[in-house]
Amino acid sequence: MHNHSILIVEDNQTLRRLLEYRIGKLYNVRTAEHGEAALKLVDEGIPDLIISDIMMPRMDGFALLAVLRKNASTATIPFIFLTAKTDDPSRAKGFDTGVDDYITKPFDIDYVLARVEQIIKRSCAYQTKLSARIGRDFSDRLMPKTMPEVDGYRALFFSQPREDGGGDLFDWAQAGDGSYLFTLGDIMGKGLQAKFYAFSFLSYIRSTIHAMLGNMSSPAALMSHVNRMLIQDKVLEETFASLLLMRWEPDKHRITYVNAGHCRPILIGPGGAGIVEYSDLILGLDASTEFTDKTFTIPPSHALMCYTDGLNEQVALNGEQFGEVGVALSASEALAAEQPVKTMLETMLSRSAEAMFADDVLVFWLQRNA
């Protein structure tokens, strides 16, 4: 049985039971005797399609359709008129009011089922296309258009959302002392809801960073502030996020960072790659969580790579996830490449069970020259 729901509105009990029986084998079906009863059922749960008679007591099919079309939450419900009326004016009126199909009694039940399936598929295709478009728009807004340009370094960034994607986010800002603050995170969840929360969450972080950037040198202090804000805010109170905040001082080649449950960064050198060990609790769980700053330097000919879980959760040819070790190995092999991020991703895909990444991919690569 499909997960789609159909509402049948028909005053003839025999016909209503027939439609419920046949359509109910494939879809979740609810029934109503007239338009007023149908509206109550719609309030309880919006169906994916309505099949309605026209001539009914208390509220006919045209009146029902008119009410639904006036409400933004129900205006796009696909609608089939099922009626004994065969005159052209009624048919024309049905199409003028936005009905999707018009089936005249007596009818072939298999034809009705075929039309239901076609309309459901068309509606799903439209929703998928709309979701993908909104998801791409969110993805564009969650990612920077430029990267810092600093002598002796190159900063690279890559983002590839998977369909409507999830809640990956990345941002950076420059402080007055010449340091840079990088924000990299992942909102728990998939799809447009995660994208929406990531967009809202990043807006909060951006405003907080810009407000504190002038006198803030501790990523841990900023992380604590963001964590309390996330828990106290009613819109985002059920949102959980991993977040990595890094303060980069290019003149000292120094990174000061705090990690709230995010994928641990990888420091890559000519001799191999090592995982930056430290991580605290993810955001949104406990307002009293204490976060700690950690510091390290980037040696010459080394690169720092940060990423989201689309990489370490990718399934390899052996059926297991790459994990941190697999990502680190691919990154170390790409260190000397002209395009290290592109080379690393291509290497991972060549060792993957599938020909593409199964989740969003986001990579930040900061490399110090020799």
C-alpha positions, 0 to 999 in steps of 0.5 A: 500500500502507498503512503498517500491518502485519498479522501472520497466524498460521495453521498451514495453509500453503495458507491462510497463503499465500492470506491473505499474498498477498491482504492483502499487496497492501494492507498489510505482512504477516508470517506465523507457523505458531503462537503461539510463532513469532508472539511472536518476530515481535511482539518484533521489531516490534509489528503494527497487527493480528493475524489468528490461527487458534485450533487450532494446535500448540505455542501455540494462538490463545487462549494467544497472545492471553492472553500479549499481553494481559498485556504493556502494550506489546501489550495493545491490539493489535487481534485477529481469530480465524480458525477452523474452530470454530463452536460458541458456547462458543469464540466466547464465549471469544474475545470474553471474552478481548478479541478484536475479531472472530471469522471462521469458515472457510470465509470470503469473503476480501473480507469478511476484507479489509473487516473488516481495513480497518474495524478498522485505521480504528477503531484509527487513529481511537482513536490520533488522539483519544488523541494529540490529548488528550495533546497538549492536556494538554501544551500546557496545561502548557507555557503560563502561566495569567496574565500580569504586570500592570504600570502603563504596560504591557500584556502579552498572550499567545496560544497555539493548538496545531495538532492534537497540535502541536509543542514551543512553550513559554512561561513567565515569572517575577518576580525580587525586584528587580521585573524579569521573566524571559521564556522563549520557545522551540521544541523541534525536531520535531512531534507528541507527542514534541516536546511531551514533550521541550518539557515536560521541557525547560521543567521543567529551565529553570524549576528552573534559573531559580528556583535562579538568579533571586535572583543572576542578572541575565544571560540569557546566563549562564543560556542557557549553563547551560541549553545545557550541561545540555541536552547533558550530560543523557542523556534530552535529549541528542538534543534541539535547541531554539531559545530566547529569554530576556528580562529586562524592567525595567519601571522602566527600560523596558529589555529585556536578551535573549539569543537562541539561534536563535529567531525574532527579536523585532519592535519595533513603533512608530507609524512601522513595525516593525523586527526585533531583529537579534541571534541565536546558535546554537541549543541542544544543538549545542555545549557551548562556545557563547558567548552574548551579552546585548543591550540595548534600550529600549521607547519610548513607544507601542511594542510588542515582539512575540515569536513562534514559527515558526508565523507566519513559515512560514505560506504566503501567497496568493502561495505563499511564506512570510510570513517575518519581513518579512510578520509585521512588516508585519501586526504594525505594522498591528495596533499601534493595535488594541484587541486587537492580537494577535487583529487581527494573526492575522486579518490574516495569515489573510486573506492566507494560502493556507489558512484556518487556520495550518498549525503551532502559533501562539504570540505574546507582545506587550509594549506600552508606553503612550503 
